[in-house]
Amino acid sequence: MTAEPTRRRVSAAAQRARQMMIGGLALGHGVGIAVIGLALAIGGADAALTAALGFAAVVIFYSIGQSLEVVACELPDMQGMGLVLVSYAVRVVGIAAGLWAILSLPAMEGRVQDGWLLLSVAGTVIGWVTGVVLVASRQRVPVYDTEYQPPPSHD
């Protein structure tokens, strides 16, 4: 006889965090892939490679971070905050070290185009944050969204 696993109920905060992550992921990908396509069309393969590196760095950074925020929503306050802050430091150092290692490779010498790196990083970040904000602006949070009560009429 095996016991059925108990299904844990996902909190509303975790559901909202997941929805915001998906919104950011979708719009971030849309903008990032558009920049890579533009780089390929205008600047060629080296520009597209550079744009793809910037795009990947942003997507990795935000995907890991927002995934951990979904997890942190289910933890006690201090543990959740600690997880998010430690993950931020690890992501910044890890991605910076990874980009530094890749961009320092002899095969990359002369191929990196700074403008496309900047454009892909900035575009993907703006796309991601816009996606998160658009989703968040449509979410309803019971603490903040009270039912509208019209003023009493004095007829």
VMD Tcl script that builds the backbone (N, CA, C; Angstrom):
set m [mol new atoms 465]
animate dup $m
set s [atomselect $m all]
$s set {name element resname resid chain x y z} {
  {N N MET 1 A 0.844 -1.161 0.000}
  {CA C MET 1 A 0.000 0.000 0.000}
  {C C MET 1 A 0.901 1.240 0.000}
  {N N THR 2 A 0.753 2.041 -1.004}
  {CA C THR 2 A 1.552 3.269 -1.079}
  {C C THR 2 A 0.667 4.460 -0.771}
  {N N ALA 3 A 1.230 5.336 -0.026}
  {CA C ALA 3 A 0.487 6.553 0.311}
  {C C ALA 3 A 0.525 7.502 -0.876}
  {N N GLU 4 A -0.600 8.100 -1.148}
  {CA C GLU 4 A -0.639 9.070 -2.240}
  {C C GLU 4 A 0.095 10.328 -1.813}
  {N N PRO 5 A 0.901 10.875 -2.725}
  {CA C PRO 5 A 1.624 12.099 -2.357}
  {C C PRO 5 A 0.639 13.246 -2.136}
  {N N THR 6 A 0.923 14.013 -1.115}
  {CA C THR 6 A 0.059 15.162 -0.860}
  {C C THR 6 A 0.458 16.294 -1.790}
  {N N ARG 7 A -0.513 16.887 -2.381}
  {CA C ARG 7 A -0.257 18.006 -3.290}
  {C C ARG 7 A -0.263 19.279 -2.477}
  {N N ARG 8 A 0.830 19.998 -2.595}
  {CA C ARG 8 A 0.938 21.267 -1.897}
  {C C ARG 8 A 0.243 22.348 -2.690}
  {N N ARG 9 A -0.487 23.145 -2.022}
  {CA C ARG 9 A -1.185 24.239 -2.694}
  {C C ARG 9 A -0.204 25.376 -2.948}
  {N N VAL 10 A -0.169 25.844 -4.166}
  {CA C VAL 10 A 0.709 26.949 -4.532}
  {C C VAL 10 A 0.027 28.247 -4.124}
  {N N SER 11 A 0.770 29.104 -3.460}
  {CA C SER 11 A 0.183 30.357 -2.977}
  {C C SER 11 A -0.131 31.296 -4.139}
  {N N ALA 12 A -1.012 32.227 -3.873}
  {CA C ALA 12 A -1.371 33.229 -4.886}
  {C C ALA 12 A -0.164 34.082 -5.245}
  {N N ALA 13 A 0.698 34.371 -4.266}
  {CA C ALA 13 A 1.902 35.168 -4.541}
  {C C ALA 13 A 2.829 34.429 -5.495}
  {N N ALA 14 A 2.979 33.119 -5.302}
  {CA C ALA 14 A 3.831 32.331 -6.198}
  {C C ALA 14 A 3.221 32.270 -7.598}
  {N N GLN 15 A 1.906 32.161 -7.679}
  {CA C GLN 15 A 1.245 32.155 -8.987}
  {C C GLN 15 A 1.464 33.481 -9.710}
  {N N ARG 16 A 1.344 34.590 -8.984}
  {CA C ARG 16 A 1.566 35.898 -9.608}
  {C C ARG 16 A 3.024 36.054 -10.037}
  {N N ALA 17 A 3.959 35.594 -9.212}
  {CA C ALA 17 A 5.381 35.683 -9.563}
  {C C ALA 17 A 5.674 34.856 -10.811}
  {N N ARG 18 A 5.064 33.692 -10.911}
  {CA C ARG 18 A 5.260 32.842 -12.093}
  {C C ARG 18 A 4.683 33.510 -13.344}
  {N N GLN 19 A 3.518 34.098 -13.224}
  {CA C GLN 19 A 2.915 34.797 -14.362}
  {C C GLN 19 A 3.803 35.950 -14.828}
  {N N MET 20 A 4.360 36.699 -13.875}
  {CA C MET 20 A 5.244 37.810 -14.248}
  {C C MET 20 A 6.506 37.291 -14.925}
  {N N MET 21 A 7.039 36.159 -14.435}
  {CA C MET 21 A 8.223 35.575 -15.049}
  {C C MET 21 A 7.939 35.182 -16.503}
  {N N ILE 22 A 6.803 34.578 -16.744}
  {CA C ILE 22 A 6.447 34.166 -18.104}
  {C C ILE 22 A 6.267 35.386 -19.006}
  {N N GLY 23 A 5.656 36.446 -18.488}
  {CA C GLY 23 A 5.519 37.680 -19.271}
  {C C GLY 23 A 6.868 38.258 -19.649}
  {N N GLY 24 A 7.788 38.290 -18.689}
  {CA C GLY 24 A 9.135 38.787 -18.965}
  {C C GLY 24 A 9.872 37.901 -19.943}
  {N N LEU 25 A 9.746 36.605 -19.766}
  {CA C LEU 25 A 10.414 35.653 -20.655}
  {C C LEU 25 A 9.926 35.816 -22.092}
  {N N ALA 26 A 8.627 35.955 -22.265}
  {CA C ALA 26 A 8.059 36.080 -23.611}
  {C C ALA 26 A 8.501 37.370 -24.300}
  {N N LEU 27 A 8.330 38.505 -23.639}
  {CA C LEU 27 A 8.685 39.775 -24.281}
  {C C LEU 27 A 10.204 39.939 -24.392}
  {N N GLY 28 A 10.942 39.445 -23.404}
  {CA C GLY 28 A 12.406 39.483 -23.486}
  {C C GLY 28 A 12.917 38.694 -24.678}
  {N N HIS 29 A 12.344 37.508 -24.900}
  {CA C HIS 29 A 12.730 36.713 -26.068}
  {C C HIS 29 A 12.348 37.418 -27.369}
  {N N GLY 30 A 11.158 37.985 -27.393}
  {CA C GLY 30 A 10.725 38.673 -28.611}
  {C C GLY 30 A 11.679 39.782 -29.007}
  {N N VAL 31 A 12.031 40.633 -28.051}
  {CA C VAL 31 A 12.935 41.752 -28.344}
  {C C VAL 31 A 14.342 41.241 -28.631}
  {N N GLY 32 A 14.835 40.315 -27.814}
  {CA C GLY 32 A 16.192 39.796 -27.991}
  {C C GLY 32 A 16.395 39.119 -29.334}
  {N N ILE 33 A 15.444 38.297 -29.733}
  {CA C ILE 33 A 15.553 37.611 -31.024}
  {C C ILE 33 A 15.445 38.612 -32.168}
  {N N ALA 34 A 14.623 39.632 -32.006}
  {CA C ALA 34 A 14.532 40.679 -33.035}
  {C C ALA 34 A 15.869 41.403 -33.189}
  {N N VAL 35 A 16.545 41.691 -32.074}
  {CA C VAL 35 A 17.853 42.359 -32.140}
  {C C VAL 35 A 18.877 41.448 -32.812}
  {N N ILE 36 A 18.846 40.154 -32.506}
  {CA C ILE 36 A 19.776 39.217 -33.150}
  {C C ILE 36 A 19.520 39.186 -34.655}
  {N N GLY 37 A 18.262 39.141 -35.058}
  {CA C GLY 37 A 17.931 39.162 -36.484}
  {C C GLY 37 A 18.383 40.441 -37.156}
  {N N LEU 38 A 18.182 41.555 -36.489}
  {CA C LEU 38 A 18.627 42.846 -37.009}
  {C C LEU 38 A 20.149 42.883 -37.125}
  {N N ALA 39 A 20.826 42.352 -36.122}
  {CA C ALA 39 A 22.290 42.306 -36.148}
  {C C ALA 39 A 22.785 41.463 -37.313}
  {N N LEU 40 A 22.130 40.340 -37.557}
  {CA C LEU 40 A 22.518 39.478 -38.674}
  {C C LEU 40 A 22.295 40.181 -40.003}
  {N N ALA 41 A 21.153 40.845 -40.133}
  {CA C ALA 41 A 20.828 41.523 -41.391}
  {C C ALA 41 A 21.737 42.716 -41.666}
  {N N ILE 42 A 22.075 43.470 -40.619}
  {CA C ILE 42 A 22.860 44.692 -40.813}
  {C C ILE 42 A 24.355 44.453 -40.663}
  {N N GLY 43 A 24.735 43.699 -39.628}
  {CA C GLY 43 A 26.153 43.572 -39.299}
  {C C GLY 43 A 26.792 42.248 -39.639}
  {N N GLY 44 A 26.008 41.261 -40.043}
  {CA C GLY 44 A 26.572 39.971 -40.397}
  {C C GLY 44 A 26.671 39.010 -39.218}
  {N N ALA 45 A 27.415 37.924 -39.445}
  {CA C ALA 45 A 27.501 36.836 -38.474}
  {C C ALA 45 A 28.152 37.269 -37.162}
  {N N ASP 46 A 29.209 38.068 -37.227}
  {CA C ASP 46 A 29.874 38.498 -35.992}
  {C C ASP 46 A 28.945 39.349 -35.129}
  {N N ALA 47 A 28.187 40.217 -35.757}
  {CA C ALA 47 A 27.236 41.053 -35.017}
  {C C ALA 47 A 26.148 40.186 -34.382}
  {N N ALA 48 A 25.655 39.192 -35.127}
  {CA C ALA 48 A 24.618 38.305 -34.597}
  {C C ALA 48 A 25.154 37.466 -33.440}
  {N N LEU 49 A 26.392 36.994 -33.553}
  {CA C LEU 49 A 27.010 36.227 -32.472}
  {C C LEU 49 A 27.136 37.081 -31.213}
  {N N THR 50 A 27.587 38.300 -31.387}
  {CA C THR 50 A 27.727 39.219 -30.256}
  {C C THR 50 A 26.369 39.503 -29.620}
  {N N ALA 51 A 25.364 39.761 -30.442}
  {CA C ALA 51 A 24.018 40.025 -29.923}
  {C C ALA 51 A 23.463 38.798 -29.204}
  {N N ALA 52 A 23.749 37.611 -29.728}
  {CA C ALA 52 A 23.273 36.380 -29.093}
  {C C ALA 52 A 23.909 36.181 -27.718}
  {N N LEU 53 A 25.168 36.552 -27.570}
  {CA C LEU 53 A 25.830 36.447 -26.262}
  {C C LEU 53 A 25.164 37.365 -25.234}
  {N N GLY 54 A 24.903 38.591 -25.631}
  {CA C GLY 54 A 24.235 39.525 -24.721}
  {C C GLY 54 A 22.835 39.061 -24.358}
  {N N PHE 55 A 22.103 38.597 -25.358}
  {CA C PHE 55 A 20.748 38.085 -25.152}
  {C C PHE 55 A 20.763 36.909 -24.176}
  {N N ALA 56 A 21.683 35.958 -24.394}
  {CA C ALA 56 A 21.764 34.774 -23.533}
  {C C ALA 56 A 22.090 35.153 -22.092}
  {N N ALA 57 A 23.008 36.097 -21.921}
  {CA C ALA 57 A 23.382 36.514 -20.563}
  {C C ALA 57 A 22.176 37.075 -19.814}
  {N N VAL 58 A 21.387 37.896 -20.478}
  {CA C VAL 58 A 20.216 38.504 -19.829}
  {C C VAL 58 A 19.157 37.450 -19.525}
  {N N VAL 59 A 18.890 36.565 -20.479}
  {CA C VAL 59 A 17.859 35.544 -20.272}
  {C C VAL 59 A 18.256 34.603 -19.135}
  {N N ILE 60 A 19.522 34.211 -19.086}
  {CA C ILE 60 A 19.983 33.347 -17.994}
  {C C ILE 60 A 19.837 34.073 -16.657}
  {N N PHE 61 A 20.286 35.319 -16.605}
  {CA C PHE 61 A 20.232 36.101 -15.370}
  {C C PHE 61 A 18.804 36.216 -14.850}
  {N N TYR 62 A 17.893 36.662 -15.701}
  {CA C TYR 62 A 16.515 36.879 -15.261}
  {C C TYR 62 A 15.755 35.566 -15.048}
  {N N SER 63 A 15.992 34.555 -15.874}
  {CA C SER 63 A 15.278 33.284 -15.716}
  {C C SER 63 A 15.593 32.639 -14.376}
  {N N ILE 64 A 16.874 32.575 -14.045}
  {CA C ILE 64 A 17.256 31.996 -12.756}
  {C C ILE 64 A 16.706 32.852 -11.616}
  {N N GLY 65 A 16.872 34.155 -11.728}
  {CA C GLY 65 A 16.427 35.047 -10.660}
  {C C GLY 65 A 14.938 34.980 -10.408}
  {N N GLN 66 A 14.153 35.033 -11.469}
  {CA C GLN 66 A 12.706 35.031 -11.255}
  {C C GLN 66 A 12.186 33.648 -10.902}
  {N N SER 67 A 12.865 32.591 -11.348}
  {CA C SER 67 A 12.486 31.244 -10.907}
  {C C SER 67 A 12.689 31.111 -9.402}
  {N N LEU 68 A 13.800 31.646 -8.925}
  {CA C LEU 68 A 14.062 31.600 -7.485}
  {C C LEU 68 A 13.100 32.500 -6.708}
  {N N GLU 69 A 12.630 33.571 -7.312}
  {CA C GLU 69 A 11.631 34.410 -6.649}
  {C C GLU 69 A 10.321 33.651 -6.462}
  {N N VAL 70 A 9.970 32.816 -7.437}
  {CA C VAL 70 A 8.767 31.994 -7.305}
  {C C VAL 70 A 8.933 31.056 -6.110}
  {N N VAL 71 A 10.118 30.441 -5.993}
  {CA C VAL 71 A 10.400 29.559 -4.858}
  {C C VAL 71 A 10.393 30.360 -3.555}
  {N N ALA 72 A 11.008 31.536 -3.577}
  {CA C ALA 72 A 11.114 32.366 -2.371}
  {C C ALA 72 A 9.746 32.792 -1.844}
  {N N CYS 73 A 8.756 32.890 -2.721}
  {CA C CYS 73 A 7.400 33.260 -2.284}
  {C C CYS 73 A 6.817 32.237 -1.316}
  {N N GLU 74 A 7.297 31.006 -1.384}
  {CA C GLU 74 A 6.775 29.937 -0.538}
  {C C GLU 74 A 7.581 29.756 0.749}
  {N N LEU 75 A 8.690 30.469 0.887}
  {CA C LEU 75 A 9.553 30.339 2.064}
  {C C LEU 75 A 9.200 31.384 3.116}
  {N N PRO 76 A 9.630 31.153 4.355}
  {CA C PRO 76 A 9.490 32.212 5.363}
  {C C PRO 76 A 10.231 33.468 4.899}
  {N N ASP 77 A 9.793 34.625 5.373}
  {CA C ASP 77 A 10.296 35.911 4.869}
  {C C ASP 77 A 11.812 36.010 4.805}
  {N N MET 78 A 12.500 35.742 5.901}
  {CA C MET 78 A 13.958 35.914 5.935}
  {C C MET 78 A 14.669 34.916 5.027}
  {N N GLN 79 A 14.174 33.692 4.957}
  {CA C GLN 79 A 14.786 32.703 4.068}
  {C C GLN 79 A 14.598 33.107 2.608}
  {N N GLY 80 A 13.402 33.548 2.276}
  {CA C GLY 80 A 13.131 33.975 0.904}
  {C C GLY 80 A 13.997 35.154 0.502}
  {N N MET 81 A 14.097 36.147 1.383}
  {CA C MET 81 A 14.936 37.314 1.098}
  {C C MET 81 A 16.397 36.900 0.969}
  {N N GLY 82 A 16.854 36.033 1.852}
  {CA C GLY 82 A 18.237 35.553 1.787}
  {C C GLY 82 A 18.516 34.827 0.486}
  {N N LEU 83 A 17.591 33.973 0.072}
  {CA C LEU 83 A 17.757 33.240 -1.181}
  {C C LEU 83 A 17.870 34.188 -2.365}
  {N N VAL 84 A 16.987 35.163 -2.430}
  {CA C VAL 84 A 16.992 36.105 -3.552}
  {C C VAL 84 A 18.270 36.941 -3.567}
  {N N LEU 85 A 18.706 37.425 -2.412}
  {CA C LEU 85 A 19.913 38.259 -2.357}
  {C C LEU 85 A 21.175 37.465 -2.687}
  {N N VAL 86 A 21.289 36.256 -2.143}
  {CA C VAL 86 A 22.460 35.426 -2.447}
  {C C VAL 86 A 22.461 35.051 -3.927}
  {N N SER 87 A 21.297 34.712 -4.460}
  {CA C SER 87 A 21.243 34.340 -5.877}
  {C C SER 87 A 21.634 35.508 -6.768}
  {N N TYR 88 A 21.273 36.724 -6.360}
  {CA C TYR 88 A 21.645 37.901 -7.146}
  {C C TYR 88 A 23.162 38.022 -7.221}
  {N N ALA 89 A 23.816 37.916 -6.083}
  {CA C ALA 89 A 25.275 38.032 -6.056}
  {C C ALA 89 A 25.925 36.926 -6.886}
  {N N VAL 90 A 25.444 35.706 -6.740}
  {CA C VAL 90 A 26.005 34.581 -7.492}
  {C C VAL 90 A 25.772 34.765 -8.988}
  {N N ARG 91 A 24.584 35.235 -9.363}
  {CA C ARG 91 A 24.295 35.434 -10.787}
  {C C ARG 91 A 25.156 36.531 -11.388}
  {N N VAL 92 A 25.313 37.639 -10.683}
  {CA C VAL 92 A 26.135 38.740 -11.203}
  {C C VAL 92 A 27.566 38.271 -11.411}
  {N N VAL 93 A 28.139 37.652 -10.391}
  {CA C VAL 93 A 29.529 37.197 -10.483}
  {C C VAL 93 A 29.657 36.085 -11.520}
  {N N GLY 94 A 28.743 35.132 -11.497}
  {CA C GLY 94 A 28.811 34.001 -12.427}
  {C C GLY 94 A 28.674 34.408 -13.881}
  {N N ILE 95 A 27.712 35.244 -14.176}
  {CA C ILE 95 A 27.506 35.658 -15.566}
  {C C ILE 95 A 28.626 36.581 -16.022}
  {N N ALA 96 A 29.079 37.467 -15.157}
  {CA C ALA 96 A 30.208 38.335 -15.522}
  {C C ALA 96 A 31.452 37.500 -15.799}
  {N N ALA 97 A 31.714 36.506 -14.961}
  {CA C ALA 97 A 32.879 35.640 -15.174}
  {C C ALA 97 A 32.726 34.834 -16.460}
  {N N GLY 98 A 31.523 34.333 -16.703}
  {CA C GLY 98 A 31.284 33.573 -17.930}
  {C C GLY 98 A 31.464 34.416 -19.178}
  {N N LEU 99 A 30.904 35.618 -19.175}
  {CA C LEU 99 A 31.079 36.518 -20.324}
  {C C LEU 99 A 32.543 36.899 -20.505}
  {N N TRP 100 A 33.219 37.182 -19.406}
  {CA C TRP 100 A 34.636 37.539 -19.481}
  {C C TRP 100 A 35.431 36.386 -20.090}
  {N N ALA 101 A 35.151 35.145 -19.654}
  {CA C ALA 101 A 35.868 33.983 -20.184}
  {C C ALA 101 A 35.590 33.795 -21.676}
  {N N ILE 102 A 34.336 33.912 -22.069}
  {CA C ILE 102 A 33.983 33.735 -23.485}
  {C C ILE 102 A 34.590 34.836 -24.340}
  {N N LEU 103 A 34.466 36.076 -23.884}
  {CA C LEU 103 A 34.976 37.195 -24.676}
  {C C LEU 103 A 36.500 37.243 -24.703}
  {N N SER 104 A 37.162 36.521 -23.789}
  {CA C SER 104 A 38.626 36.474 -23.767}
  {C C SER 104 A 39.198 35.354 -24.626}
  {N N LEU 105 A 38.351 34.504 -25.156}
  {CA C LEU 105 A 38.837 33.404 -25.993}
  {C C LEU 105 A 39.511 33.951 -27.248}
  {N N PRO 106 A 40.614 33.323 -27.665}
  {CA C PRO 106 A 41.285 33.775 -28.895}
  {C C PRO 106 A 40.358 33.740 -30.114}
  {N N ALA 107 A 39.439 32.792 -30.155}
  {CA C ALA 107 A 38.515 32.688 -31.291}
  {C C ALA 107 A 37.559 33.878 -31.358}
  {N N MET 108 A 37.362 34.555 -30.246}
  {CA C MET 108 A 36.449 35.702 -30.211}
  {C C MET 108 A 37.144 37.017 -30.540}
  {N N GLU 109 A 38.471 37.003 -30.553}
  {CA C GLU 109 A 39.229 38.232 -30.794}
  {C C GLU 109 A 38.861 38.840 -32.147}
  {N N GLY 110 A 38.469 40.077 -32.123}
  {CA C GLY 110 A 38.107 40.786 -33.347}
  {C C GLY 110 A 36.691 40.523 -33.836}
  {N N ARG 111 A 35.983 39.604 -33.204}
  {CA C ARG 111 A 34.628 39.273 -33.647}
  {C C ARG 111 A 33.553 40.011 -32.853}
  {N N VAL 112 A 33.880 40.422 -31.640}
  {CA C VAL 112 A 32.901 41.069 -30.764}
  {C C VAL 112 A 32.668 42.504 -31.220}
  {N N GLN 113 A 31.410 42.844 -31.375}
  {CA C GLN 113 A 31.035 44.201 -31.770}
  {C C GLN 113 A 30.271 44.829 -30.606}
  {N N ASP 114 A 30.942 45.756 -29.936}
  {CA C ASP 114 A 30.423 46.332 -28.693}
  {C C ASP 114 A 29.013 46.901 -28.824}
  {N N GLY 115 A 28.736 47.576 -29.913}
  {CA C GLY 115 A 27.418 48.192 -30.091}
  {C C GLY 115 A 26.298 47.167 -30.089}
  {N N TRP 116 A 26.515 46.030 -30.741}
  {CA C TRP 116 A 25.485 44.992 -30.780}
  {C C TRP 116 A 25.340 44.302 -29.426}
  {N N LEU 117 A 26.438 44.187 -28.697}
  {CA C LEU 117 A 26.358 43.622 -27.347}
  {C C LEU 117 A 25.504 44.529 -26.460}
  {N N LEU 118 A 25.791 45.810 -26.521}
  {CA C LEU 118 A 25.031 46.786 -25.735}
  {C C LEU 118 A 23.556 46.789 -26.140}
  {N N LEU 119 A 23.292 46.803 -27.436}
  {CA C LEU 119 A 21.913 46.851 -27.916}
  {C C LEU 119 A 21.133 45.597 -27.524}
  {N N SER 120 A 21.766 44.431 -27.630}
  {CA C SER 120 A 21.043 43.203 -27.283}
  {C C SER 120 A 20.780 43.111 -25.785}
  {N N VAL 121 A 21.764 43.501 -24.970}
  {CA C VAL 121 A 21.558 43.474 -23.518}
  {C C VAL 121 A 20.473 44.478 -23.125}
  {N N ALA 122 A 20.601 45.710 -23.591}
  {CA C ALA 122 A 19.624 46.749 -23.236}
  {C C ALA 122 A 18.233 46.392 -23.759}
  {N N GLY 123 A 18.148 45.950 -24.994}
  {CA C GLY 123 A 16.853 45.601 -25.575}
  {C C GLY 123 A 16.180 44.450 -24.851}
  {N N THR 124 A 16.961 43.413 -24.531}
  {CA C THR 124 A 16.391 42.259 -23.839}
  {C C THR 124 A 15.959 42.624 -22.425}
  {N N VAL 125 A 16.761 43.419 -21.724}
  {CA C VAL 125 A 16.387 43.862 -20.372}
  {C C VAL 125 A 15.106 44.688 -20.421}
  {N N ILE 126 A 15.038 45.635 -21.346}
  {CA C ILE 126 A 13.840 46.478 -21.458}
  {C C ILE 126 A 12.626 45.624 -21.821}
  {N N GLY 127 A 12.801 44.682 -22.742}
  {CA C GLY 127 A 11.707 43.784 -23.101}
  {C C GLY 127 A 11.244 42.947 -21.921}
  {N N TRP 128 A 12.208 42.388 -21.179}
  {CA C TRP 128 A 11.866 41.543 -20.026}
  {C C TRP 128 A 11.104 42.353 -18.974}
  {N N VAL 129 A 11.655 43.486 -18.607}
  {CA C VAL 129 A 11.032 44.302 -17.558}
  {C C VAL 129 A 9.651 44.788 -18.008}
  {N N THR 130 A 9.519 45.161 -19.265}
  {CA C THR 130 A 8.217 45.588 -19.783}
  {C C THR 130 A 7.211 44.450 -19.709}
  {N N GLY 131 A 7.635 43.238 -20.065}
  {CA C GLY 131 A 6.748 42.079 -19.966}
  {C C GLY 131 A 6.285 41.836 -18.541}
  {N N VAL 132 A 7.203 41.953 -17.591}
  {CA C VAL 132 A 6.858 41.779 -16.176}
  {C C VAL 132 A 5.864 42.854 -15.738}
  {N N VAL 133 A 6.132 44.094 -16.117}
  {CA C VAL 133 A 5.267 45.206 -15.707}
  {C C VAL 133 A 3.882 45.078 -16.339}
  {N N LEU 134 A 3.814 44.699 -17.613}
  {CA C LEU 134 A 2.510 44.532 -18.264}
  {C C LEU 134 A 1.673 43.466 -17.568}
  {N N VAL 135 A 2.309 42.341 -17.240}
  {CA C VAL 135 A 1.571 41.283 -16.540}
  {C C VAL 135 A 1.164 41.757 -15.144}
  {N N ALA 136 A 2.096 42.364 -14.419}
  {CA C ALA 136 A 1.808 42.813 -13.050}
  {C C ALA 136 A 0.698 43.860 -13.018}
  {N N SER 137 A 0.644 44.703 -14.040}
  {CA C SER 137 A -0.373 45.758 -14.051}
  {C C SER 137 A -1.782 45.202 -14.232}
  {N N ARG 138 A -1.882 43.974 -14.701}
  {CA C ARG 138 A -3.192 43.366 -14.916}
  {C C ARG 138 A -3.559 42.364 -13.817}
  {N N GLN 139 A -2.641 42.119 -12.919}
  {CA C GLN 139 A -2.917 41.184 -11.834}
  {C C GLN 139 A -3.753 41.859 -10.754}
  {N N ARG 140 A -4.515 41.062 -10.071}
  {CA C ARG 140 A -5.330 41.571 -8.977}
  {C C ARG 140 A -4.798 40.992 -7.676}
  {N N VAL 141 A -4.463 41.875 -6.760}
  {CA C VAL 141 A -3.945 41.482 -5.454}
  {C C VAL 141 A -5.001 41.872 -4.432}
  {N N PRO 142 A -5.602 40.892 -3.745}
  {CA C PRO 142 A -6.721 41.190 -2.844}
  {C C PRO 142 A -6.429 42.271 -1.811}
  {N N VAL 143 A -5.232 42.340 -1.311}
  {CA C VAL 143 A -4.896 43.342 -0.300}
  {C C VAL 143 A -5.039 44.755 -0.860}
  {N N TYR 144 A -4.710 44.927 -2.143}
  {CA C TYR 144 A -4.739 46.255 -2.756}
  {C C TYR 144 A -6.018 46.524 -3.531}
  {N N ASP 145 A -6.653 45.487 -4.017}
  {CA C ASP 145 A -7.821 45.645 -4.871}
  {C C ASP 145 A -9.093 45.361 -4.080}
  {N N THR 146 A -9.663 46.392 -3.522}
  {CA C THR 146 A -10.920 46.218 -2.798}
  {C C THR 146 A -12.073 46.455 -3.763}
  {N N GLU 147 A -13.167 45.871 -3.424}
  {CA C GLU 147 A -14.362 46.035 -4.246}
  {C C GLU 147 A -14.795 47.495 -4.202}
  {N N TYR 148 A -15.166 48.047 -5.339}
  {CA C TYR 148 A -15.583 49.446 -5.421}
  {C C TYR 148 A -16.930 49.624 -4.736}
  {N N GLN 149 A -16.994 50.612 -3.879}
  {CA C GLN 149 A -18.243 50.965 -3.214}
  {C C GLN 149 A -18.590 52.398 -3.620}
  {N N PRO 150 A -19.650 52.584 -4.399}
  {CA C PRO 150 A -20.005 53.947 -4.805}
  {C C PRO 150 A -20.459 54.763 -3.597}
  {N N PRO 151 A -20.277 56.052 -3.662}
  {CA C PRO 151 A -20.737 56.891 -2.549}
  {C C PRO 151 A -22.259 56.821 -2.449}
  {N N PRO 152 A -22.787 56.968 -1.253}
  {CA C PRO 152 A -24.251 56.913 -1.111}
  {C C PRO 152 A -24.893 58.082 -1.860}
  {N N SER 153 A -25.973 57.773 -2.504}
  {CA C SER 153 A -26.671 58.847 -3.230}
  {C C SER 153 A -27.597 59.581 -2.269}
  {N N HIS 154 A -27.691 60.862 -2.461}
  {CA C HIS 154 A -28.536 61.705 -1.601}
  {C C HIS 154 A -29.710 62.228 -2.413}
  {N N ASP 155 A -30.577 61.337 -2.791}
  {CA C ASP 155 A -31.738 61.733 -3.599}
  {C C ASP 155 A -32.830 62.318 -2.784}
}
mol reanalyze $m
mol bondsrecalc $m
mol representation Tube
mol addrep $m
